[in-house]
Amino acid sequence: MKHILKCQSCGKYTLSEKCGCGGKAIENKPPKYSPEDKYADYRRKVKEVQWKKEGLI
């Protein structure tokens, strides 16, 4: 079964690994949920920094 892929260059969705624009398409699925998430702290820190730059915090 093929999954839908998203082009890194133009942002279009496709089923092939190479987009029509010539860019590489990657899977666009979030990581599987786990209560023992090893990277949750890193994601929260990155979001906090990003929100501070945008003036949301």
Beta strands, then each sheet from edge to edge (+ up, - down):
strand 1: 5-7
strand 2: 13-14
strand 3: 25-27
sheet 1: 2+ 1- 3+
end
